[in-house]
Amino acid sequence: MTNKVERLSREELIKKLAHMTVNEQRYHTLLDDCSDAIFSFNREGQYLYVNRQFALGINGNIPEDIIGKTVWEILPKDEAEKRFAVVQWVFDNRTARNVEICLPGEEINRYYLTTVKPILDDQEEVEYVICISKEITSRKIIEEKLKRNALYDYLTGLANRLLFADRLRFSIIQAKRKAGKIALMFIDLDNFKPVNDTHGHEAGDLLLKYAAKRIKNCTRESDTVGRIGGDEFVVLLPSNDKAQEALKVAEKIRNEINKPFELSGFPPIHISSSIGVALYPEHGSNATRLTKSADVAMYLAKEKGRNCVVLYE
């Protein structure tokens, strides 16, 4: 059973705040100095109190501009409905709840962890809820960076070995269900070591970045390109029905790698690539066998003089 709280007028709320006791005034001063946003609602969605930090976050307002208004008068309708749904849940369940909120920004998104806590009256009914919202943007940025570093190559931004292996396994499962085919390519950059030896690792890193971009530009959005070692790249083509399609993409990549690399501060660099192609299920019924087949095909391309594409046989 819940008690319906009548909405107070803004004048009544402001007047009530003006007649606070000395202790209450000190308490509100303390909350105003807090770096966290603190605010409270009644069941009608009316702001009973907001501290200065919360008010400043709402278009630079002052608390008196917000107290007495409802969440729907302050925020866009969809955003207000989403936020107050959490508050309503706390009223109905009489239990505190944490919720993470993301506010899109022009440069970066801002993240907040908000604790919504019920305040009970003498009859053990929820009289109002108080919310404490702490910004966690820095923590989220670090979490996202750690997550990305675990799945993506730090230099090129491509999928790393772990993520690529997962994509390959998933593609094989999908292909098996639909009786489909996929293509896997292993790409090794020919004569990459001399670039490092002659021009230094800075040039080598730039070359890898440019090569990664060229390879990526030769593939579709649904394909996955990865870097699994120094100058070794891999390409996964799901929904590939014909060997000719995979070979066409491989030749396109080979031709792109053959073009001179214009690196800032260095003379034009010429390299080539050896590409091995394997098809599922002809050349491997699982990820391990298919990977081995593509790797063997790549080494056959090197044995044939490099700068060529070889389909596993």
C-alpha positions as CSV (number, residue, x, y, z in Angstrom):
1,M,0.0,0.0,0.0
2,T,1.3,3.4,-0.9
3,N,0.3,6.9,0.0
4,K,-0.3,9.4,-2.8
5,V,1.7,12.6,-2.1
6,E,0.1,15.8,-3.2
7,R,2.2,18.0,-5.4
8,L,3.3,21.2,-3.5
9,S,3.5,24.5,-5.2
10,R,6.9,25.9,-5.8
11,E,6.1,28.8,-3.5
12,E,5.3,26.4,-0.7
13,L,8.6,24.5,-1.2
14,I,10.7,27.7,-1.4
15,K,8.9,29.0,1.7
16,K,9.6,25.8,3.5
17,L,13.3,26.0,2.7
18,A,13.4,29.6,3.9
19,H,12.1,28.6,7.3
20,M,14.7,25.8,7.9
21,T,16.2,25.5,11.3
22,V,19.9,26.4,11.8
23,N,20.9,22.7,11.7
24,E,18.9,22.2,8.5
25,Q,20.6,25.2,6.9
26,R,24.0,23.9,7.8
27,Y,23.1,20.5,6.4
28,H,22.0,22.0,3.1
29,T,25.1,24.1,3.0
30,L,27.1,21.0,3.3
31,L,25.2,19.3,0.5
32,D,25.7,22.4,-1.7
33,D,29.4,22.2,-1.3
34,C,29.4,18.5,-2.3
35,S,30.9,17.7,-5.7
36,D,28.2,15.0,-6.3
37,A,24.8,15.9,-7.6
38,I,22.2,15.4,-4.8
39,F,18.4,15.7,-5.3
40,S,15.2,14.3,-4.0
41,F,11.8,13.4,-5.5
42,N,8.3,12.8,-4.2
43,R,6.0,10.2,-5.8
44,E,4.7,12.8,-8.2
45,G,8.1,13.3,-9.7
46,Q,8.5,16.7,-8.1
47,Y,11.9,17.9,-7.1
48,L,11.8,18.5,-3.3
49,Y,15.5,19.5,-3.1
50,V,18.5,19.8,-5.4
51,N,22.0,20.9,-4.4
52,R,24.0,23.4,-6.3
53,Q,26.0,20.8,-8.2
54,F,22.9,19.3,-9.6
55,A,21.4,22.6,-10.6
56,L,24.6,23.7,-12.4
57,G,24.4,20.5,-14.5
58,I,20.9,21.5,-15.7
59,N,21.9,24.4,-18.1
60,G,23.7,26.3,-15.3
61,N,20.6,26.8,-13.2
62,I,20.4,27.6,-9.5
63,P,18.4,25.3,-7.1
64,E,15.5,27.7,-6.8
65,D,14.9,27.3,-10.6
66,I,14.3,23.6,-10.2
67,I,12.8,23.0,-6.8
68,G,9.0,22.4,-7.1
69,K,9.1,21.5,-10.7
70,T,8.7,17.9,-12.0
71,V,11.3,15.9,-13.8
72,W,9.2,16.3,-17.0
73,E,9.5,20.1,-16.8
74,I,13.3,19.9,-16.5
75,L,14.3,17.1,-18.9
76,P,13.2,16.0,-22.4
77,K,10.2,13.6,-22.1
78,D,12.0,10.4,-23.1
79,E,14.9,11.1,-20.8
80,A,12.5,12.1,-17.9
81,E,10.5,8.9,-18.3
82,K,13.6,6.7,-18.3
83,R,15.1,8.3,-15.2
84,F,11.9,8.5,-13.2
85,A,11.1,4.8,-14.0
86,V,14.0,4.0,-11.6
87,V,12.7,6.4,-9.0
88,Q,9.2,4.8,-9.3
89,W,10.7,1.3,-8.9
90,V,12.3,2.5,-5.6
91,F,9.0,3.9,-4.4
92,D,7.2,0.6,-5.2
93,N,9.9,-1.8,-3.9
94,R,11.1,0.3,-0.9
95,T,14.7,-0.7,-1.8
96,A,17.7,1.3,-2.8
97,R,18.9,0.9,-6.4
98,N,22.0,1.9,-8.4
99,V,21.8,3.0,-12.0
100,E,24.4,4.1,-14.5
101,I,23.5,7.0,-16.7
102,C,25.3,8.2,-19.9
103,L,24.8,11.8,-21.0
104,P,26.0,12.3,-24.7
105,G,28.3,15.2,-25.1
106,E,29.8,17.1,-28.1
107,E,33.3,15.9,-27.3
108,I,32.9,13.0,-24.9
109,N,30.1,11.2,-23.2
110,R,29.7,11.8,-19.4
111,Y,28.9,8.9,-17.2
112,Y,27.3,9.0,-13.8
113,L,26.5,6.4,-11.1
114,T,23.3,7.3,-9.3
115,T,22.2,5.8,-6.0
116,V,18.4,6.1,-5.5
117,K,17.5,5.5,-1.8
118,P,14.0,5.4,-0.2
119,I,13.3,7.5,2.9
120,L,10.6,6.0,5.0
121,D,8.1,7.8,7.2
122,D,6.8,6.6,10.7
123,Q,4.4,4.1,9.0
124,E,7.4,2.6,7.1
125,E,6.1,3.9,3.8
126,V,8.3,5.7,1.3
127,E,7.9,9.4,1.9
128,Y,10.4,10.5,-0.7
129,V,13.6,9.3,-2.4
130,I,17.0,10.9,-2.3
131,C,19.4,10.5,-5.2
132,I,23.2,10.9,-5.1
133,S,24.8,11.0,-8.6
134,K,28.6,10.6,-8.8
135,E,30.4,11.2,-12.1
136,I,32.4,8.2,-13.2
137,T,33.5,9.4,-16.6
138,S,37.3,8.9,-15.9
139,R,36.7,5.4,-14.7
140,K,34.6,4.5,-17.7
141,I,37.3,5.8,-20.1
142,I,39.9,3.7,-18.4
143,E,37.5,0.6,-18.5
144,E,36.9,1.1,-22.2
145,K,40.6,1.6,-22.9
146,L,41.4,-1.7,-21.0
147,K,38.6,-3.5,-22.8
148,R,39.8,-2.2,-26.2
149,N,43.4,-3.1,-25.5
150,A,42.3,-6.7,-24.6
151,L,40.6,-7.1,-28.0
152,Y,42.3,-4.8,-30.5
153,D,45.9,-4.3,-31.7
154,Y,47.4,-1.3,-30.1
155,L,49.2,-0.1,-33.2
156,T,46.7,-0.6,-36.0
157,G,43.4,-0.7,-34.2
158,L,42.6,-4.0,-36.0
159,A,41.3,-7.1,-34.2
160,N,44.0,-8.8,-32.3
161,R,44.7,-12.6,-32.2
162,L,42.2,-13.2,-29.4
163,L,39.3,-11.3,-31.0
164,F,40.0,-12.7,-34.5
165,A,40.0,-16.2,-33.2
166,D,36.7,-15.6,-31.6
167,R,35.2,-14.1,-34.8
168,L,36.6,-17.1,-36.8
169,R,35.0,-19.7,-34.5
170,F,31.7,-17.8,-34.6
171,S,31.7,-17.6,-38.4
172,I,32.4,-21.4,-38.7
173,I,29.5,-22.1,-36.4
174,Q,27.2,-19.9,-38.5
175,A,28.4,-21.4,-41.7
176,K,27.9,-24.9,-40.4
177,R,24.3,-24.1,-39.5
178,K,23.5,-22.6,-42.9
179,A,25.7,-24.9,-44.9
180,G,27.6,-21.9,-46.0
181,K,31.3,-21.2,-46.8
182,I,33.9,-18.7,-45.4
183,A,37.3,-17.7,-46.6
184,L,40.4,-17.1,-44.4
185,M,43.5,-15.2,-45.6
186,F,47.0,-15.1,-44.1
187,I,49.0,-12.0,-45.3
188,D,52.7,-11.6,-44.7
189,L,54.4,-8.4,-45.7
190,D,57.5,-9.2,-47.9
191,N,60.8,-7.4,-47.1
192,F,59.4,-5.7,-44.0
193,K,62.4,-6.3,-41.8
194,P,64.7,-4.2,-44.0
195,V,62.4,-1.3,-43.5
196,N,63.0,-1.4,-39.8
197,D,66.8,-2.0,-40.3
198,T,67.1,0.9,-42.8
199,H,64.7,3.5,-41.6
200,G,64.1,2.5,-37.9
201,H,61.0,1.3,-36.0
202,E,59.2,4.6,-36.4
203,A,59.0,4.0,-40.1
204,G,58.1,0.4,-39.6
205,D,55.2,1.3,-37.3
206,L,53.9,3.8,-39.8
207,L,54.1,1.3,-42.6
208,L,52.1,-1.2,-40.5
209,K,49.4,1.4,-39.9
210,Y,49.2,2.3,-43.6
211,A,49.2,-1.3,-44.7
212,A,46.4,-2.1,-42.2
213,K,44.3,0.7,-43.6
214,R,44.8,-0.4,-47.2
215,I,43.9,-4.0,-46.3
216,K,40.8,-2.8,-44.4
217,N,39.7,-0.6,-47.4
218,C,39.7,-3.8,-49.6
219,T,37.1,-5.5,-47.4
220,R,33.5,-5.2,-46.6
221,E,31.9,-4.0,-43.3
222,S,31.0,-7.6,-42.5
223,D,34.5,-8.9,-42.9
224,T,37.1,-8.9,-40.1
225,V,40.7,-7.8,-40.5
226,G,43.2,-8.6,-37.8
227,R,46.9,-8.3,-37.0
228,I,48.2,-11.4,-35.2
229,G,52.0,-10.7,-35.2
230,G,54.7,-8.3,-36.3
231,D,53.9,-8.0,-40.0
232,E,51.3,-10.7,-40.2
233,F,47.7,-9.9,-41.0
234,V,44.6,-12.0,-41.4
235,V,41.3,-11.5,-43.1
236,L,38.0,-13.3,-42.5
237,L,35.4,-13.3,-45.3
238,P,32.1,-14.7,-44.0
239,S,29.3,-15.6,-46.4
240,N,31.9,-16.4,-49.1
241,D,30.3,-18.8,-51.7
242,K,33.1,-19.0,-54.3
243,A,36.8,-19.3,-54.3
244,Q,37.0,-16.8,-57.0
245,E,35.5,-14.1,-54.8
246,A,38.1,-14.7,-52.1
247,L,40.9,-14.7,-54.6
248,K,39.6,-11.5,-56.1
249,V,39.8,-9.7,-52.7
250,A,43.2,-11.2,-52.1
251,E,44.5,-9.9,-55.4
252,K,43.0,-6.5,-54.6
253,I,44.9,-6.4,-51.4
254,R,48.2,-7.6,-53.0
255,N,47.9,-4.8,-55.6
256,E,47.3,-2.2,-52.9
257,I,50.3,-3.3,-50.9
258,N,52.4,-3.1,-54.0
259,K,51.8,0.7,-54.3
260,P,54.5,2.9,-52.8
261,F,54.0,3.9,-49.2
262,E,54.5,7.7,-48.8
263,L,55.5,8.0,-45.1
264,S,55.9,11.5,-43.6
265,G,59.6,12.2,-43.1
266,F,60.8,9.1,-45.1
267,P,61.5,8.3,-48.7
268,P,58.8,6.2,-50.6
269,I,58.9,2.6,-49.4
270,H,58.2,-0.3,-51.7
271,I,57.1,-3.7,-50.3
272,S,54.9,-6.6,-51.4
273,S,52.9,-9.3,-49.8
274,S,52.5,-13.1,-49.8
275,I,48.9,-14.2,-49.3
276,G,47.5,-17.6,-48.5
277,V,43.8,-18.4,-48.9
278,A,41.9,-21.3,-47.4
279,L,38.2,-22.1,-47.6
280,Y,35.8,-23.6,-45.1
281,P,34.8,-26.4,-45.2
282,E,37.0,-27.7,-48.1
283,H,40.3,-26.9,-46.4
284,G,39.4,-27.2,-42.8
285,S,36.3,-28.3,-40.8
286,N,37.3,-26.3,-37.7
287,A,39.2,-23.2,-36.8
288,T,42.5,-25.0,-36.1
289,R,42.6,-26.9,-39.4
290,L,41.4,-23.9,-41.5
291,T,44.1,-21.7,-39.8
292,K,46.8,-24.2,-40.6
293,S,45.7,-24.5,-44.2
294,A,45.8,-20.7,-44.7
295,D,49.2,-20.5,-43.0
296,V,50.6,-23.3,-45.3
297,A,49.2,-21.5,-48.4
298,M,51.0,-18.3,-47.3
299,Y,54.3,-20.0,-47.0
300,L,53.8,-21.6,-50.4
301,A,53.3,-18.1,-51.8
302,K,56.7,-17.1,-50.3
303,E,58.3,-20.2,-51.8
304,K,57.0,-19.2,-55.2
305,G,58.9,-15.9,-55.1
306,R,56.6,-13.8,-52.9
307,N,54.2,-11.0,-54.1
308,C,51.6,-13.6,-55.1
309,V,48.3,-15.2,-53.9
310,V,48.1,-19.0,-53.3
311,L,44.9,-21.0,-52.7
312,Y,45.4,-24.0,-50.5
313,E,45.3,-27.3,-52.3
